[in-house]
């Protein structure tokens, strides 16, 4: 598997594991974002209350979670408007 612009290359087994972990992280982010939105938690507080399970302390969470959560919130706002 080759992913352009990424600095490491690993064995296919490791890359499949990483892909599965990333998918679980995204699924968890979306479900938690929707749960917090439905509970009426403001976006600014949702950042502090999200439960990302096994990936809560993943090194990329601080960089990627806020944008992801903001996108989930925006999608839920759009659905609400329809």
C-alpha positions in Angstrom: 0.0 0.0 0.0 1.4 3.4 -0.9 0.0 6.6 0.5 1.5 9.8 -1.1 2.9 12.5 1.1 3.2 10.2 4.2 6.6 9.7 5.7 6.5 6.1 6.7 6.0 2.8 4.9 5.3 -0.3 6.8 4.3 -3.9 6.1 0.9 -4.6 4.5 -0.2 -6.1 7.8 0.7 -3.1 9.9 -0.9 -0.7 7.3 -4.1 -2.8 7.4 -4.2 -2.5 11.2 -3.6 1.2 11.0 -6.4 1.6 8.5 -8.8 -0.4 10.7 -7.8 1.8 13.7 -8.3 5.0 11.7 -11.8 3.8 10.6 -12.7 3.0 14.2 -11.5 6.5 15.2 -13.7 8.1 12.5 -16.7 6.0 13.3 -16.3 6.9 17.0 -15.8 10.6 16.3 -19.0 10.7 14.2 -21.1 8.7 16.7 -19.8 10.7 19.7 -20.3 14.0 17.8 -23.9 13.1 17.0 -24.5 12.0 20.6 -23.2 15.3 22.0 -25.1 17.3 19.5 -28.4 15.5 20.2 -27.8 16.1 24.0 -27.5 19.8 23.3 -23.8 20.1 24.2 -22.4 23.2 22.6 -19.5 22.7 20.2 -17.1 24.5 22.5 -17.9 22.1 25.4 -18.1 19.0 23.1 -14.4 19.2 22.6 -13.9 18.6 26.3 -16.6 15.9 26.7 -16.0 13.7 23.7 -15.1 10.1 24.5 -12.9 8.6 21.8 -12.4 5.3 23.6 -9.2 3.5 22.8 -7.9 6.4 20.7 -8.6 9.1 23.3 -4.8 9.7 23.7 -3.7 9.0 20.1 -1.0 11.5 19.1 -3.1 12.9 16.2 -6.3 13.6 18.3 -5.3 17.1 19.3 -4.6 18.1 15.7 -7.5 16.3 14.0 -10.4 15.9 16.4 -11.5 19.6 16.6 -12.0 19.9 12.8 -13.7 16.5 12.6 -16.0 17.4 15.5 -16.8 20.8 13.9 -17.7 18.9 10.6 -20.0 16.5 12.4 -21.7 19.5 14.2 -22.1 21.3 10.9 -23.7 18.2 9.3 -26.1 17.8 12.2 -27.0 21.5 11.9 -27.7 21.0 8.2 -29.9 17.9 8.9 -31.8 19.9 11.5 -32.5 22.6 8.9 -34.0 20.1 6.5 
